[in-house]
Amino acid sequence: MPAVDLLVGRVRKGGDDDTLTRQPSYPFRSERAKAEYEAYSLERAKAWPVPAETMFLETPSGRTFVRMSGRATDPPLVLLPGARVSSLMWTDTIAALSARHRTYALDIIGDAGFSVSRGEISKPEDFVDWLDEVLTVLVPGRPLSLMGISLGGSIAAQYAVRSPGRLRSVVLLAPAATVLPFAFGFFVRFTFLSLPILALGRSPLRRTCRWLFEDAVRGDDACRARVEQAMDDAQRVVRVFALRPPPWPPVLPDEAWQDFQVPCLFLVGENEKIYSAEAAVRRLNRVAPQVKAEIILGAGHDLTLVHPDLVTRKVLQFLTEREGMTAAVVEEQ
């Protein structure tokens, strides 16, 4: 009997996805956990403030879930979330982003969400290979903009280094590593949190989230509501998914930054915990002055939770400038 994709409402024929369906619950802990997450995500998706289409893309790396908004004729903008969060993390910013762009919010393969890998994601290059496959199918032959946060930012930066000709611009929001190694305190906390004895514990995870998102915790009612939602999402992901830790993202060497060809916006909160915001901006100003690097005051790794409107405004200004320059070049030609 053909399986029905509940999230896209399409019927798929069996046969092509055998490598994905040998363990029906993968990457969830059980069928019950899978059903719980599906119901939860469908409920959470009701808060997506603009019309959306969803689909699955099949590529050699696996099955990728995509959430699309905005006019199909607008410039494409692909969004990559952080680790252990899904495409729904863009709920607070998607309305503004999709007003000017055709947005494609992806669930990262091998991580939280509905994307399913065919094999183990064991090295950072596996993410880049996957993204290239997806973009080749999703936006064939068109220049696109790419934005990622945390893990997604790391993947976006690596992709820009490898395939600069595919990108009109790239936005890096507090990318994991990429500019500097992880701070020792961050490394210790998350290594400790990954121990099996603590993996399902509510208190250690919430304490770590409250530390990482300290500015949002201390913010106004709207900030606190967003961070509570983020912590609830994180707790559910740990409970229902059976995920391996993602490969540690690399720090790009000086040569890669010096040769970075894609117009790039780097935003980081002043109280960032994964590395020093000031040191990151200093390094970029020294080795890659072509990168536009800015510090967001009153925020840390939670910059999109504390200042979603400010971050979105800066991103849209940068993207609009780049799109205008690209259009001018085309007209001259």
Summary of the structure (lengths in Angstrom):
residues: 333
radius of gyration: 19.1
end to end distance: 54.6
largest distance: 62.0
contacts: 1099
relative contact order: 0.12
helix: 47%
strand: 18%
